Amino acid sequence: MSIGKFTVGVMVGWLLTLSGSMASSAQQLTAYELVQDTTRKVMDVVVAADAYVETDAERYYRQIQALLDPLIDYRGFARKVMGPYASSDRYRSMDEEGRQKLKDQLDRFTAVMRASLVRTYSKGLLAFGGSRIELVPPDADAGTSVVSLRQLIHADRQQPYVVLYQMGREDSGEWKLSNVIIESVNLGEVYRDQFLASAREQDGNLDTVIENWSTVVVDVDKEAEK
C-alpha cells in the first residue's frame, strides 16, 4: 500500500479529536466540544513546526506525542489490531507461561504502534496546516457512551474528504478515539489485516511480526477507485 498525501494529512483531524484533554481540566466536555476546543492548539503546533522541523524534528514529535498520549488507549488499540492473537479466548486457553508471554508481546507491540503512528502521521500533518476543517455537530452525544463525529476536510480537491471519528466514553467520563474511517476506508481494519497477514507469513511468530512492524498508510483515493 502506498502512502497517500490525504491519508497522512487527514490525521490533522484525528489529532484534533485526540488532544482534548488539554482543553479543560475543570469540566467534562462532550466529544464535539472536545474537538472544537482543541483545534486551535493543534493547528498552532503544526503551523509553528514549519519554522524548525527541518533542524529539530524531535521537538515537533514530542509536541504531537504530548497531545496524543492523554487520550489514546494505545494498549486497547494494539490489542484490537492483533485480533484473535490477543483475544480473551486465546488468553484463557494458555497456561501461566503463555499468558505472561502474550502480555509481554502486547506491551511491546503497544510501544511499537505508539512510536510508529506518531512519527508517520506527524510528518504528514505538516502539509495540511492550512486546510479548512469543518466538524459537523452530531445529533447528540450527551448521555451516550458511543458517538461518531463527521468531519469535512477541504484540501486539494473540489469535494471535501469525509472522515468519521468513532468515539467512546470511558467510565471516568472522558472520551477516547476508538477508530477512524476515511472515505469508507476503515483504518482499524487496515491495521488488523496488516497484522494478520504478517502473522501468517511468519507462521504465527508474533515476536518477529512485532520486531518488523511498520505502520502502513493507505492511499484513500486509490482505494476508493477500486
Backbone as a ProteinNet text record, in pm:
[ID]
protein_1_A
[PRIMARY]
MSIGKFTVGVMVGWLLTLSGSMASSAQQLTAYELVQDTTRKVMDVVVAADAYVETDAERYYRQIQALLDPLIDYRGFARKVMGPYASSDRYRSMDEEGRQKLKDQLDRFTAVMRASLVRTYSKGLLAFGGSRIELVPPDADAGTSVVSLRQLIHADRQQPYVVLYQMGREDSGEWKLSNVIIESVNLGEVYRDQFLASAREQDGNLDTVIENWSTVVVDVDKEAEK
[TERTIARY]
83.9	0	87.5	48.9	129.3	85.6	174.1	143.5	73.6	-50.4	-126.3	-118.3	-107.6	-97.4	-215.3	-334.2	-451.4	-457.2	-429.1	-440.2	-349.1	-229.1	-138.6	-190.3	-226.6	-265.9	-396.5	-486	-616.2	-603.2	-486.2	-467.9	-461.2	-455.8	-478.1	-607.8	-711	-839.7	-835.7	-764.8	-753.8	-691.7	-584.8	-517.8	-608.8	-693.7	-786.2	-875.5	-917	-1003.8	-929.7	-804.7	-733	-676.6	-663	-590.2	-678	-798.7	-894.1	-868	-782.8	-760.1	-692.9	-635.3	-570.2	-672.2	-794.8	-891.9	-948.9	-975.8	-1037.6	-1012	-954.6	-932.4	-1042.5	-1130.6	-1231	-1363.9	-1388.5	-1517	-1502	-1602	-1605	-1672.9	-1608.4	-1664.1	-1730.6	-1827.9	-1882.4	-1775.4	-1794.4	-1697.6	-1685.5	-1797.4	-1796.1	-1722.7	-1752.9	-1686.3	-1536.7	-1500.7	-1361.1	-1283.1	-1341.3	-1276.3	-1267.6	-1378.7	-1382	-1283.2	-1276.4	-1193.6	-1044	-1006.2	-862.9	-808.3	-893.7	-849.3	-737.6	-757.2	-659	-522.7	-522.8	-395.7	-318	-389.1	-321.5	-267.3	-350.5	-306.6	-192.6	-188.2	-76.2	54.7	50.3	169.9	214.4	118.5	150.8	208.2	143.9	189.2	325.8	343.7	470	586.2	557.7	664.2	736.2	672.6	738.2	869.2	878.3	995.6	1115.1	1092.2	1203.5	1213.2	1113.1	1109.2	1226.9	1280.5	1392.3	1517.7	1532.3	1652.6	1626.9	1501.2	1468.9	1337.5	1336.4	1213.8	1167.9	1262.6	1225.5	1140.7	1166.3	1085.7	939.9	922.3	787.1	719.5	791.7	734.6	692.6	774.1	740.9	611.6	592.7	470.6	346.5	358.5	246.7	220.9	328.6	314.8	241	272.2	207.6	57.5	15.1	-127.1	-195.5	-124	-182.1	-193.4	-91.9	-84	-202.4	-253.1	-359	-487.2	-518.7	-648.7	-647.1	-534.4	-532.7	-505.9	-589.9	-564.6	-481.6	-351.2	-264.7	-272.3	-279.6	-282.9	-411.4	-524.6	-650.2	-650.5	-594.7	-588.7	-498.5	-382.9	-290.3	-353.6	-428.4	-494.7	-595.1	-669.6	-765	-693.6	-581.4	-504.1	-451.4	-412.6	-363.1	-474.9	-599.6	-713.5	-716.9	-738.2	-750.9	-625.9	-511.4	-388.2	-385.4	-468.8	-475	-615.9	-693.8	-831.3	-838.5	-950.6	-971	-974.9	-1034.6	-1041.9	-903	-817.4	-681	-605.3	-623.1	-554.7	-597.2	-727.5	-777.8	-732.2	-705.9	-665.3	-519	-443.3	-299.8	-269.5	-152.4	-104.4	-41.5	6.2	56.5	175.3	261.7	378.1	334.8	237	187.4	119.4	44.7	-23.3	76.9	182.3	283.1	352.4	376.7	440.7	351.3	221.4	128.2	122.3	122.5	123	246.1	361.8	486.1	479.4	423.5	411.4	318.7	208.8	115.7	180.4	258.5	330.1	424.9	501.4	598.3	529.8	421	350.3	284.3	236.6	179.5	282.9	404.1	511	548	551.7	585.5	478.3	352.2	242.4	244.8	267.4	270.7	376.1	497.9	606.7	584.4	537.7	518.3	408.3	295.3	184.1	219.8	281.1	312.3	406.6	511.4	607.6	551	478	421.6	327.2	235.5	134.4	182	275.8	329.3	394.1	464.6	528.1	423.8	317.2	214.9	135.9	125.4	46.7	99.5	229.1	290.4	235.6	192.1	141.3	-1.4	-67	-208.1	-237.1	-135.6	-153.9	-253.8	-271.9	-362.4	-498.9	-525.9	-654.1	-769.1	-885.2	-1003.9	-1075	-1099.4	-1157	-1290.8	-1392.5	-1528.2	-1583.7	-1624.1	-1682.4	-1833.6	-1904	-2049.9	-2105.3	-2189.6	-2245.8	-2324.7	-2305.8	-2382.1	-2524.5	-2611.5	-2748.5	-2748.7	-2661.2	-2647.1	-2529.5	-2456.6	-2355	-2359.7	-2446.6	-2464.9	-2549.6	-2505.5	-2581.1	-2556.6	-2470.2	-2437.5	-2294.2	-2261.7	-2125.2	-2046.6	-2115.5	-2050.7	-2109.3	-2022.1	-2069.8	-1974.2	-2028.2	-1947.5	-1953.2	-1837.6	-1829	-1787.5	-1858.7	-1832	-1755.4	-1643.2	-1558.7	-1534	-1534.8	-1509.3	-1375.8	-1285.6	-1154.9	-1145	-1136.4	-1129.3	-982.2	-936	-793	-766.8	-726.7	-677.3	-770.3	-898.8	-994	-1125.2	-1213.3	-1336	-1425.9	-1445.7	-1529.2	-1443.5	-1492.1	-1413.3	-1405.2	-1299.6	-1287.9	-1376.4	-1437.7	-1525.4	-1456.8	-1447.8	-1382.1	-1479.4	-1489.2	-1573	-1483.1	-1505.8	-1431.8	-1524.9	-1491.5	-1571.8	-1515.7	-1596.7	-1554.4	-1628.1	-1558.2	-1620.5	-1591.5	-1688.4	-1670.4	-1631.5	-1525.1	-1476	-1563.1	-1543.5	-1617.8	-1592.2	-1474.7	-1439.2	-1514.7	-1578.8	-1648.9	-1569.5	-1440.9	-1356.2	-1382.8	-1371.9	-1390.2	-1256.1	-1256.6	-1135.6	-1170.5	-1078.8	-1098.4	-1078.1	-1171.4	-1159.1	-1128.8	-1162.4	-1136.1	-1157.2	-1097.9	-1114.1	-1150.2	-1252.1	-1292.5	-1279.9	-1194.7	-1167.5	-1223.1	-1324	-1381.2	-1415	-1474.8	-1516.9	-1402.2	-1280.9	-1166.6	-1147.6	-1167.1	-1160.4	-1014.8	-952.5	-810.8	-785	-877	-859.8	-853.4	-940.1	-939.9	-814.7	-767.2	-645.2	-527.6	-512.1	-400.1	-415.8	-539.4	-561	-527.7	-572	-540.5	-390.3	-322.3	-177.2	-111.3	-158.9	-100.2	-126.2	-249.5	-284	-206.8	-189.6	-113.2	32.4	87.7	226.5	241	141.9	146.4	142.4	62.6	58	191.9	251.2	380.1	488.4	475.7	576.4	533.4	434.6	387.2	348.2	286.5	238	342.2	461.4	567	544.2	474.8	438.6	559.1	661.5	781	842.4	847.3	902.5	812.9	681.6	587	607.1	618	632.3	765.3	870.6	1003.7	1011.6	933.2	940.8	822.1	743.1	622.5	655.4	584	591.1	450.4	391.6	252.9	234.4	139.5	111.2	11.9	18.9	-77.4	-138.3	-269.2	-339	-362.6	-349.6	-388.2	-539	-611.8	-757.2	-817.4	-763.3	-818	-810.3	-699.1	-685.3	-777.5	-790.4	-878.3	-1022.8	-1062	-1199.3	-1230.6	-1127.2	-1146.4	-1164.8	-1132.8	-1141.6	-1287.5
-119.1	0	124.1	223.4	342.8	445.7	540.5	645.8	758.3	783.8	888.6	1018.2	1129.2	1260.9	1285.8	1256.7	1284.7	1196.8	1068.2	976.2	1017.9	1060.8	1108.6	1240.4	1330	1462.6	1466.1	1372.9	1376	1352	1304.8	1285.3	1418.6	1530.2	1659.6	1652.3	1604.3	1592.9	1495.4	1385.9	1286.6	1350.5	1426.3	1490.2	1589.7	1656.1	1749.6	1676.6	1558.4	1478.8	1425.8	1385.3	1316.2	1407.1	1533.8	1621.6	1693.8	1650.1	1726.3	1735	1649	1656.7	1787.3	1856.7	1983.4	2096.6	2072.1	2179.9	2227.1	2136.1	2178.5	2075.9	2122.1	2032.1	2047.3	2144.6	2173.8	2105.4	2062.4	2003.7	1897.4	1809	1707.6	1767.2	1756.9	1809	1697.8	1735.4	1639.1	1611.5	1504.4	1471.7	1585.8	1644.9	1755.3	1877.3	1913.4	2026.5	2004	1880.4	1845	1873.4	1837.3	1862.5	2012.2	2081.5	2223.9	2303.4	2270.5	2347.6	2328	2218.3	2190.3	2212.9	2248.8	2268.3	2372.3	2486.3	2593.1	2551.1	2479.4	2439.3	2343.9	2248.2	2150.9	2219	2304.6	2370	2466.7	2524.3	2610.4	2531.7	2409	2325	2293.1	2255.9	2217.7	2335.8	2451.6	2570	2615.8	2619.6	2666.4	2575.1	2447.1	2350	2377.8	2447.7	2479.7	2553.9	2628.6	2712.1	2635.6	2515.4	2445.9	2296.3	2238.6	2093	2034.7	2109.8	2058.3	2039.1	2119.8	2111.6	2047.4	2038.6	1981.7	1905.1	1798.1	1719.6	1656.9	1620.3	1556.4	1648.4	1776	1873.1	1866.4	1858.9	1850.3	1720.6	1608.3	1479.6	1478.5	1540.4	1543.2	1620.6	1729.9	1808	1731.6	1664.3	1583.4	1467.9	1406.3	1296.2	1341.1	1460.2	1512.1	1528.7	1557	1571.2	1436	1339.2	1207.8	1122.9	1125.9	1033	1036.6	1154.1	1154.8	1084.1	1079.2	1027.2	897.3	856.1	729.3	614.2	515.7	391.2	303.8	326	254.8	104.1	61.5	-81.6	-143.7	-76.2	-127.3	-130.8	-26.8	-21.6	-132.1	-151.5	-256	-394.5	-414.9	-544.5	-571.9	-468.4	-485.7	-515.6	-451.1	-475.7	-618.6	-670.7	-809	-910.5	-866.6	-952.3	-1078.9	-1193.2	-1319.5	-1357.8	-1303.7	-1337	-1276.5	-1176.1	-1115.4	-1123.1	-1219.4	-1230.8	-1289.3	-1264.8	-1319.3	-1471.6	-1527.8	-1673.7	-1734.6	-1673.9	-1727.1	-1714.2	-1602.2	-1580.4	-1685.3	-1711	-1807.8	-1950	-1978.7	-2114	-2144.4	-2041.9	-2057.9	-2092.6	-2151	-2170.5	-2039.6	-2037.6	-1913.1	-1857.3	-1946.6	-1902.2	-1838.3	-1900.7	-1847.8	-1713	-1699.9	-1573.3	-1460.7	-1490.6	-1388.1	-1348.1	-1446.1	-1415.8	-1326.4	-1354.8	-1273.2	-1131.3	-1118.7	-985.7	-906.6	-974.5	-908.5	-866.6	-954.3	-921.7	-803.2	-799.5	-688.3	-558.1	-565.4	-446.6	-394.3	-485.3	-444.3	-390.5	-454.9	-408.6	-273	-251.5	-122.2	-11.7	-36.6	62.7	86.4	-21.1	-9.7	69.5	38.3	109.1	257.1	285.9	424.9	505	452.7	524.5	537.2	429.9	428.9	524.3	520.1	606.9	754.5	788.7	928.7	984	911.6	962	964	859.5	852.8	968.6	992	1092.8	1234.4	1247.8	1380.6	1440.6	1358.9	1407.2	1456.3	1380.2	1416.1	1539.9	1566.7	1681.1	1813.5	1821.2	1947.5	2000.5	1910.6	1952.9	2004.3	1990.1	2024.9	2134	2210.5	2315.5	2421.5	2441	2544.2	2494.3	2367.5	2311.7	2362.8	2382.5	2421.5	2295.5	2288.6	2169.2	2205.1	2132	2159.5	2037.1	2055.4	1947.2	1960.9	1856.4	1858.1	1822.7	1908.4	1877.9	1747.1	1660.5	1534.8	1561.2	1466.3	1479	1491.9	1411	1418.1	1332.3	1378.5	1291.1	1296	1380.3	1382.6	1263	1193.4	1079.7	951.2	954.3	833.9	793.4	668.5	620.5	603.7	612.1	599	704.5	768.6	867.6	870.6	895.7	913	1059.4	1119.7	1258.2	1263.8	1344.7	1358.1	1487.3	1474.7	1589.5	1603.3	1726.8	1756.3	1829	1777.2	1838.8	1891.4	2022.8	2089.8	2103.5	2015.2	2009.7	2041.2	1940.1	1963.2	1908.9	1902.6	1859.9	1935.8	1926	2004.7	1969.3	1839.8	1794.2	1765.8	1799.9	1772.2	1622.8	1583.7	1446.6	1430.6	1315.3	1287.3	1189	1228	1145.3	1121.6	997.9	964.1	923.2	985.1	951.5	875.9	754	673.5	691.3	754.7	791.5	709.1	674.8	603.4	673.7	670.8	736.5	634.6	665.1	580.2	593.3	503.7	512.7	645.2	702	830	946.7	922.1	1028.7	1088	1053.9	1105.6	1031.6	1105.2	1046.5	1003	888.7	840.3	791.5	811.4	767	617.1	547.8	403.6	363	450.3	416.1	538.3	532.3	637.9	574.9	629.5	582.9	699.8	685.1	791.4	751.9	824.2	795.1	646.3	589.5	449.8	351.4	399.7	312.8	308.9	191.8	172.3	146.5	244.4	230.3	120	101.2	-7	-142.3	-162	-287.9	-302.6	-191.7	-196.1	-245.7	-190.5	-230.8	-375	-416	-553.6	-651.2	-618.6	-704.6	-712.6	-600.5	-598.8	-692.3	-685.6	-770.8	-918.6	-952	-1091.5	-1146.7	-1065	-1109.2	-1134.7	-1045.4	-1062.8	-1186.4	-1210.8	-1329	-1457.3	-1458.7	-1577.7	-1599.4	-1490.8	-1501	-1553.8	-1523.4	-1564.8	-1690.1	-1762.4	-1885.9	-1864.4	-1750.7	-1724.5	-1674.6	-1646.5	-1595.9	-1446.8	-1415.9	-1277.4	-1190.8	-1250.7	-1173.5	-1114.2	-1193.7	-1145.8	-1040	-1060.8	-962.1	-827.1	-829.6	-706.2	-637.7	-717.3	-660.8	-592.1	-639.3	-586.7	-497.8	-458.4	-381.7	-241.3	-202.1	-66.3	-29.2	69.1	105.7	150.9	89.3	129.7	244.9	326.3	434	414.4	405.3	374.5	500.5	488.5	595.5	586.4	671	662.6	681.6	772.2	797.1	672.5	601.3	479.3	369.3	360.1	258.3	283.8	410.3	445.6	412.3	407.4	379.8	232.3	147.2	2.7	-44
0	0	0	-76.8	-87.7	15.5	39.6	134.6	60	92.3	24.9	102.1	28.2	91.8	183.2	135.6	218.3	341.6	323.1	435.6	549.1	514.6	618.3	674.3	585.8	629.9	704.4	675.9	742.1	891.6	933.1	1074.7	1148.8	1072.2	1136.6	1216.2	1149.2	1215.5	1329.9	1311.1	1417.3	1540.7	1518.5	1630.6	1700.5	1623.1	1685.9	1782.2	1745.1	1829.3	1950.8	1930.7	2035.8	2143.3	2114.1	2205.3	2304.8	2322.4	2401.6	2548.7	2602.1	2745.9	2784.3	2685.3	2712.8	2719.7	2674	2659.1	2791.3	2881.9	3006.8	3115.2	3224.9	3337.9	3440.9	3417.9	3519.6	3492	3366.5	3336.4	3228.3	3223.2	3119.6	2996.9	2884	2760.7	2681.3	2599.4	2505	2400	2324.4	2220.7	2119.9	2085.3	1988.2	2044.1	2169.1	2231.2	2241.6	2270.1	2285.1	2157.3	2042.5	1914.8	1886.6	1905.7	1875.9	1961.4	2088.9	2181.1	2160	2096.9	2084	1943.6	1849.9	1712.3	1703	1766	1756	1810	1922.6	1982.8	1893	1835.2	1749.5	1624.4	1563.1	1441.7	1468.4	1585.8	1622.4	1621.5	1672.1	1673.4	1531.5	1447.1	1309.4	1232.3	1243.1	1169.7	1219.7	1349.9	1406.9	1372	1350.7	1323.3	1192.7	1099.4	972.5	994.1	1102.3	1125.9	1181	1234.1	1299.1	1270.8	1206.2	1195.9	1118.1	1022.7	944.2	1028.5	1129.5	1213.2	1349.4	1388.4	1519.8	1513.1	1434.9	1417.8	1548.8	1635.1	1760.6	1847.8	1841.3	1916.3	1869.8	1740.3	1684.1	1724.4	1713.3	1752	1899	1982.6	2125.5	2150.8	2078.8	2098.6	2051.7	1938.5	1890.4	1986.6	2034.4	2129.6	2255.7	2301.1	2421.7	2402.4	2279.7	2251.9	2237.1	2186.8	2163.4	2289.8	2371.1	2484	2581.1	2617	2718.4	2678.9	2550.6	2511.4	2432.5	2380.8	2307.3	2402.8	2399.1	2471.3	2377.8	2377.5	2283.9	2303.7	2428.6	2455.5	2400.8	2422.6	2370.5	2218.7	2157.4	2012	1958.6	2022.4	1979.2	1991.6	2096.4	2116.1	2005	1964.4	1855.1	1724.3	1701.5	1579	1576.9	1691.5	1698	1676.7	1689.8	1660.1	1743.4	1679.7	1753.6	1832.3	1794.3	1865.2	2005.4	2031	2164.5	2221.9	2175.9	2221.6	2363.1	2428.9	2563.2	2560.6	2456.5	2445.1	2434.6	2354.4	2339.9	2471.5	2538.4	2665.5	2768.4	2776.4	2874.4	2842.5	2717	2678.3	2711.8	2749.9	2773.9	2919	2938.4	3074.3	3121.1	3243.7	3301.1	3222	3176.2	3099.1	2966.9	2902	2775.8	2794.1	2902.3	2928.8	2951.3	3025.6	3051.2	2921.6	2835	2707.1	2622.3	2621.6	2544.8	2600.6	2731.8	2792.8	2749.6	2750.5	2709.9	2562.9	2478.1	2336.4	2314.5	2389.6	2377.5	2424.3	2530.6	2578.6	2471.7	2411.1	2310	2185.4	2144.8	2026.1	2051.9	2172.6	2208.3	2190.9	2238.7	2226.2	2080.1	2001.7	1859.6	1784.5	1811	1745.8	1781.5	1906.5	1954	1878.2	1873.9	1808.2	1658.3	1596.3	1451.7	1408.2	1477.4	1440.5	1455.8	1566.9	1592.5	1486.4	1455	1357.7	1215.9	1180.5	1045.6	1019.8	1111.4	1088.4	1120.2	1210.6	1240.4	1116.6	1040.4	917.9	817.8	802.1	706.2	744.2	873	919	865.6	843.1	803.4	672	584.7	454.3	461	574.8	584.7	687.6	720.9	819.3	777.5	647.9	600.6	559.1	577.3	534.6	621.7	557.7	633.2	680.8	809.8	869.6	933.6	895.3	942.9	1014.8	1138.3	1216.6	1217.5	1179.5	1173.1	1311.3	1368	1500.5	1497.4	1594.4	1598.6	1646	1623.2	1673.3	1825.1	1887.8	2033.4	2074.7	2175.9	2235.1	2387.2	2440.5	2585.9	2627.7	2730.7	2779.7	2704.2	2604.6	2529	2558.7	2531.2	2554	2424.8	2311.9	2181.1	2088	2010.7	1914.2	1795.3	1677.3	1556.1	1515.7	1500.8	1458.5	1312.4	1235.9	1092.2	1068.4	1001.2	976	826.2	777.8	637.6	628.1	545.9	528.8	387	376.5	247.3	211.3	123.6	93.3	-53.8	-130.2	-265.5	-374.1	-347.3	-449.1	-430.8	-529.7	-527.7	-409.5	-386.2	-276.1	-152.8	-35.7	85.3	113.7	179.6	226.9	350.5	362.2	475.9	569.2	693.9	794.3	909.5	954.5	1068.9	1185.8	1298.7	1420.1	1513.2	1544.1	1635.5	1775.9	1859.5	1993.2	2097.7	2203.2	2313.5	2444.9	2536.3	2664.8	2770.7	2841.9	2948.9	3073.3	3169.7	3295.6	3366.1	3343.5	3405	3342.7	3228.3	3157.8	3044	3034.9	2928.5	2797.2	2688	2556.2	2498.9	2429.9	2364.4	2224.1	2134.8	1996.9	1987.2	1921.2	1904.7	1760.9	1665	1525.4	1437.2	1316.7	1217.9	1084.3	1018.3	885.5	789.5	689.2	593.9	458.1	410.9	279.4	266.6	369.4	379	401.8	414.2	444.6	596.1	654.4	798.3	839.5	902.9	936.3	1037.8	1132.3	1229	1160.5	1061.6	987.9	901.9	847	765.3	848.5	968.1	1054	1101.8	1131.6	1174	1060.9	940.5	826.1	803.1	823.3	809	910.3	1034.1	1138.4	1109.6	1072.9	1046.8	928.5	824.1	707.3	745.8	826.2	870.1	957.9	1043.4	1130.5	1047.7	941.7	854.3	786.1	738.1	671.2	764.2	892.3	991	1067.7	1013.9	1077.9	1224.3	1251	1385.5	1483.9	1436.5	1525.1	1550.8	1658.5	1685.9	1720.1	1777.2	1809.7	1683	1576.9	1450.6	1388.6	1397.2	1343.5	1412.1	1542.7	1619.4	1589.9	1581.7	1556.4	1420.6	1323.5	1187.5	1150.8	1250.4	1221.8	1170.2	1066.7	1013.5	969	1033.1	1006.2	862	791.5	654.4	655.6	552.7	532.6	395.2	391.5	267.7	185.2	54	-36.6	-53.7	16.5	19.1	-118.8	-196.4	-330	-416.6	-409.9	-490	-439.1	-307.1	-251.4	-293	-299.1	-334.2	-480	-563.6	-704.5	-732.5	-636.5	-657.2	-665.3
[MASK]
++++++++++++++++++++++++++++++++++++++++++++++++++++++++++++++++++++++++++++++++++++++++++++++++++++++++++++++++++++++++++++++++++++++++++++++++++++++++++++++++++++++++++++++++++++++++++++++++++++++++++++++++++++++++++++++++++

